[in-house]
């Protein structure tokens, strides 16, 4: 079972995005991030996105 607090590790820059529906972001490399929504214990609508 993965909890949001488990993803708050140095280098991940895990954070909630200010969008609706609520999405989260994890830093991957450079300006690339994996963004997703939570559905219970599962990540859904997972995307690889480039910011900036």
N, C-alpha and C positions, 0 to 999 in steps of 0.2 A: 504494500500500500504506500503510495507516494503522497506526501503532504507538501503543500506549498512551501513550508519552512525548510523542507529537505533540499529545495532548489536554491536557497539563498546561500550560495557558496561563492567564495572569492573568484572573480573572473567571469562569472555567469551573468552578472548584472540583471538578475531576475527581478521583474517588476510588473505591476499591473498597468495596463494602458488606459488612458482616459477616453475610452470609446464605448459605445453601446452596440451590441452586447459586450459585456466585460470580456476582455482578452488579456493575455499575459505575454511577456516577451522574455526570451533568454538569448543573450549575446552568443554568437557563434564565432565570427571572425571578421575583423574590419568593421564595415558597416552592415554586415549581415546578421539577421536575428531570426530565430524560430518563434513564431507567434501562434497562439492557440487559445482555445476556450476550455473550461472544465465542464465535464458532465459527470458528476459524482466523483469517482476516483480516476476517470479516464480523461485524457487530453483529446479534444475533438477539433475539427476544422483547423488542422495544423498546416501552416504555411512557412516557407522560407522567404523572407522579405529583406530588401535592402533599404536602409534608412539613410537619408542625407546624401 
